[in-house]
Amino acid sequence: MDDQEILNHVRALVDYEHALRQKVQTGDLSAEEEGERLRELETTLDQCWDLLRQRRALREAAANPDVAKVRPAEEVEGYQQ
C-alpha cells in the first residue's frame, strides 16, 4: 500500500465516521453501537497514521518505505502523546 492509498483509506474511514454520527442523529443507530464502532474506527485510523509515519521516516532515512508494516492495535494504542 503506498502513501496515497493509505490517505484514501483514511478519507473513507472519516466518511464512515460522519455516517455513523448521522445515523445516531436520525435514530438509526444507538449511542452504544456508535461508541463501539467509533472505538474500532479510531484504532484503525491510528494504525493508518502510524503506517504513514513509518513510511515517511523510512523515506527520509533513504530506506525502502515498502518495508513498513501495520503495527498491532495494542502497540499503536499504547503510544504516549
N, CA, C and O of each residue as an XYZ file, in Angstrom:
324
protein
N       0.860     -1.168      0.000
C       0.000      0.000      0.000
C       0.909      1.235      0.000
O       1.792      1.358      0.849
N       0.693      2.137     -0.945
C       1.503      3.350     -0.979
C       0.826      4.470     -0.189
O      -0.288      4.305      0.308
N       1.507      5.604     -0.079
C       1.005      6.715      0.735
C      -0.383      7.176      0.287
O      -1.254      7.425      1.119
N      -0.583      7.288     -1.001
C      -1.879      7.763     -1.497
C      -3.001      6.784     -1.163
O      -4.109      7.199     -0.822
N      -2.719      5.507     -1.258
C      -3.726      4.501     -0.897
C      -4.068      4.584      0.593
O      -5.226      4.432      0.982
N      -3.056      4.825      1.410
C      -3.297      4.963      2.852
C      -4.165      6.192      3.103
O      -5.125      6.130      3.871
N      -3.831      7.307      2.460
C      -4.620      8.532      2.638
C      -6.049      8.355      2.133
O      -6.987      8.875      2.738
N      -6.222      7.636      1.046
C      -7.570      7.357      0.543
C      -8.360      6.525      1.556
O      -9.554      6.744      1.759
N      -7.685      5.582      2.176
C      -8.333      4.751      3.202
C      -8.729      5.609      4.407
O      -9.810      5.436      4.971
N      -7.855      6.526      4.791
C      -8.155      7.445      5.904
C      -9.400      8.262      5.567
O     -10.296      8.404      6.399
N      -9.456      8.792      4.364
C     -10.630      9.583      3.946
C     -11.911      8.752      4.008
O     -12.952      9.239      4.450
N     -11.832      7.506      3.567
C     -13.001      6.629      3.602
C     -13.429      6.368      5.049
O     -14.623      6.325      5.347
N     -12.467      6.195      5.931
C     -12.785      5.971      7.345
C     -13.423      7.210      7.970
O     -14.352      7.092      8.768
N     -12.938      8.378      7.618
C     -13.521      9.621      8.124
C     -14.947      9.778      7.604
O     -15.834     10.204      8.343
N     -15.169      9.440      6.348
C     -16.533      9.481      5.794
C     -17.447      8.525      6.553
O     -18.603      8.847      6.826
N     -16.925      7.347      6.891
C     -17.692      6.363      7.657
C     -18.020      6.912      9.044
O     -19.126      6.726      9.550
N     -17.053      7.585      9.646
C     -17.285      8.195     10.960
C     -18.437      9.198     10.888
O     -19.312      9.212     11.755
N     -18.432     10.025      9.862
C     -19.509     11.008      9.693
C     -20.855     10.314      9.496
O     -21.873     10.758     10.028
N     -20.854      9.233      8.736
C     -22.091      8.484      8.503
C     -22.615      7.887      9.815
O     -23.821      7.891     10.061
N     -21.715      7.380     10.648
C     -22.124      6.836     11.946
C     -22.784      7.911     12.803
O     -23.833      7.687     13.406
N     -22.162      9.061     12.846
C     -22.707     10.152     13.657
C     -24.077     10.601     13.135
O     -24.964     10.953     13.912
N     -24.231     10.581     11.826
C     -25.515     10.941     11.225
C     -26.590      9.911     11.593
O     -27.732     10.275     11.873
N     -26.221      8.631     11.592
C     -27.179      7.578     11.939
C     -27.663      7.708     13.377
O     -28.818      7.407     13.677
N     -26.786      8.154     14.262
C     -27.192      8.357     15.653
C     -28.186      9.509     15.718
O     -29.185      9.433     16.433
N     -27.915     10.561     14.981
C     -28.804     11.724     14.992
C     -30.184     11.388     14.447
O     -31.186     11.941     14.900
N     -30.237     10.492     13.485
C     -31.533     10.128     12.895
C     -32.204      8.969     13.631
O     -33.326      8.586     13.302
N     -31.510      8.413     14.630
C     -32.089      7.321     15.406
C     -31.913      5.955     14.779
O     -32.495      4.983     15.260
N     -31.132      5.854     13.723
C     -30.892      4.569     13.062
C     -29.817      3.734     13.743
O     -29.587      2.582     13.377
N     -29.161      4.326     14.738
C     -28.074      3.645     15.440
C     -28.058      4.158     16.877
O     -28.180      5.358     17.119
N     -27.907      3.250     17.811
C     -27.875      3.673     19.222
C     -26.513      4.289     19.545
O     -25.521      4.040     18.859
N     -26.493      5.084     20.586
C     -25.248      5.715     21.024
C     -24.229      4.655     21.443
O     -23.028      4.843     21.251
N     -24.694      3.552     22.009
C     -23.790      2.476     22.427
C     -23.128      1.835     21.208
O     -21.919      1.603     21.194
N     -23.946      1.551     20.177
C     -23.391      0.970     18.955
C     -22.409      1.933     18.302
O     -21.354      1.528     17.815
N     -22.769      3.205     18.301
C     -21.879      4.211     17.721
C     -20.549      4.214     18.464
O     -19.487      4.219     17.842
N     -20.605      4.212     19.783
C     -19.383      4.224     20.579
C     -18.484      3.048     20.282
O     -17.268      3.194     20.159
N     -19.094      1.873     20.165
C     -18.336      0.667     19.851
C     -17.659      0.780     18.485
O     -16.467      0.509     18.344
N     -18.425      1.176     17.505
C     -17.886      1.295     16.143
C     -16.831      2.395     16.054
O     -15.832      2.247     15.350
N     -17.056      3.498     16.768
C     -16.090      4.593     16.741
C     -14.764      4.189     17.363
O     -13.709      4.596     16.878
N     -14.797      3.396     18.427
C     -13.549      2.927     19.042
C     -12.753      2.080     18.049
O     -11.536      2.231     17.936
N     -13.433      1.200     17.339
C     -12.769      0.373     16.326
C     -12.215      1.246     15.212
O     -11.088      1.053     14.756
N     -13.008      2.194     14.785
C     -12.615      3.094     13.709
C     -11.392      3.926     14.115
O     -10.463      4.086     13.324
N     -11.391      4.446     15.329
C     -10.265      5.250     15.807
C      -8.977      4.430     15.847
O      -7.901      4.935     15.528
N      -9.093      3.175     16.238
C      -7.921      2.304     16.266
C      -7.388      2.102     14.855
O      -6.180      2.176     14.631
N      -8.273      1.850     13.913
C      -7.853      1.665     12.526
C      -7.221      2.934     11.977
O      -6.215      2.871     11.271
N      -7.803      4.088     12.294
C      -7.214      5.358     11.861
C      -5.822      5.538     12.459
O      -4.896      5.953     11.763
N      -5.672      5.230     13.733
C      -4.358      5.345     14.371
C      -3.340      4.445     13.676
O      -2.189      4.837     13.488
N      -3.758      3.252     13.297
C      -2.855      2.336     12.594
C      -2.471      2.901     11.224
O      -1.322      2.777     10.801
N      -3.414      3.508     10.545
C      -3.124      4.111      9.236
C      -2.119      5.252      9.368
O      -1.148      5.326      8.615
N      -2.361      6.142     10.333
C      -1.446      7.272     10.529
C      -0.060      6.769     10.933
O       0.948      7.315     10.484
N       0.000      5.742     11.767
C       1.279      5.171     12.169
C       2.012      4.609     10.958
O       3.215      4.823     10.806
N       1.304      3.900     10.106
C       1.916      3.340      8.903
C       2.452      4.450      8.008
O       3.551      4.336      7.465
N       1.695      5.501      7.856
C       2.131      6.636      7.048
C       3.400      7.267      7.641
O       4.335      7.588      6.908
N       3.426      7.442      8.962
C       4.620      8.000      9.617
C       5.833      7.080      9.436
O       6.946      7.551      9.207
N       5.610      5.779      9.541
C       6.709      4.823      9.315
C       7.276      4.980      7.916
O       8.491      5.047      7.729
N       6.386      5.037      6.939
C       6.806      5.145      5.538
C       7.597      6.431      5.304
O       8.621      6.423      4.622
N       7.119      7.518      5.869
C       7.806      8.803      5.691
C       9.175      8.792      6.370
O      10.146      9.314      5.821
N       9.254      8.203      7.552
C      10.530      8.129      8.265
C      11.527      7.276      7.487
O      12.699      7.633      7.372
N      11.066      6.166      6.963
C      11.951      5.310      6.168
C      12.442      6.044      4.922
O      13.616      5.958      4.563
N      11.547      6.755      4.277
C      11.913      7.516      3.079
C      12.968      8.570      3.416
O      13.941      8.741      2.682
N      12.765      9.280      4.539
C      13.719     10.311      4.960
C      15.079      9.712      5.293
O      16.105     10.376      5.147
N      15.089      8.460      5.740
C      16.338      7.773      6.078
C      16.926      7.057      4.858
O      17.853      6.257      4.984
N      16.380      7.353      3.687
C      16.835      6.735      2.433
C      16.659      5.221      2.452
O      17.446      4.490      1.851
N      15.626      4.757      3.144
C      15.300      3.332      3.184
C      14.018      3.103      2.392
O      13.335      4.052      2.005
N      13.706      1.861      2.160
C      12.534      1.490      1.380
C      11.262      1.626      2.222
O      11.098      0.889      3.194
N      10.361      2.545      1.876
C       9.139      2.716      2.654
C       8.200      1.510      2.579
O       7.309      1.366      3.415
N       8.393      0.656      1.593
C       7.524     -0.504      1.430
C       7.756     -1.590      2.482
O       6.992     -2.552      2.557
N       8.799     -1.441      3.287
C       9.023     -2.427      4.349
C       8.199     -2.085      5.595
O       8.129     -2.891      6.523
N       7.583     -0.915      5.629
C       6.730     -0.534      6.763
C       5.541     -1.485      6.829
O       4.997     -1.894      5.803
N       5.155     -1.823      8.030
C       4.043     -2.753      8.249
C       3.041     -2.152      9.225
O       3.395     -1.338     10.078
N       1.791     -2.565      9.086
C       0.762     -2.148     10.035
C       1.097     -2.800     11.374
O       1.268     -4.015     11.468
N       1.184     -1.975     12.393
C       1.502     -2.490     13.721
C       0.224     -2.923     14.427
O      -0.855     -2.410     14.126
N       0.335     -3.857     15.360
C      -0.848     -4.315     16.100
C      -1.516     -3.155     16.834
O      -0.858     -2.210     17.268
N      -2.825     -3.249     16.960
C      -3.609     -2.204     17.625
C      -3.074     -1.934     19.028
O      -2.986     -0.778     19.443
N      -2.717     -2.987     19.762
C      -2.236     -2.824     21.127
C      -0.981     -1.959     21.168
O      -0.795     -1.166     22.091
N      -0.133     -2.115     20.175
C       1.109     -1.339     20.129
C       0.820      0.122     19.779
O       1.314      1.039     20.437
N       0.031      0.319     18.756
C      -0.276      1.681     18.309
C      -1.065      2.447     19.377
O      -0.812      3.629     19.611
N      -2.002      1.781     20.008
C      -2.823      2.442     21.023
C      -2.053      2.682     22.311
O      -2.492      3.457     23.161
N      -0.907      2.024     22.464
C      -0.112      2.191     23.668
C       0.857      3.353     23.613
O       1.524      3.637     24.607
N       0.957      4.034     22.481
C       1.868      5.173     22.358
C       1.463      6.296     23.283
O       0.277      6.535     23.514
N       2.447      6.972     23.802
C       2.190      8.150     24.638
C       2.106      9.385     23.752
O       2.865      9.528     22.793
N       1.191     10.257     24.077
C       1.037     11.502     23.318
C       2.009     12.538     23.820
O       2.037     13.658     23.308
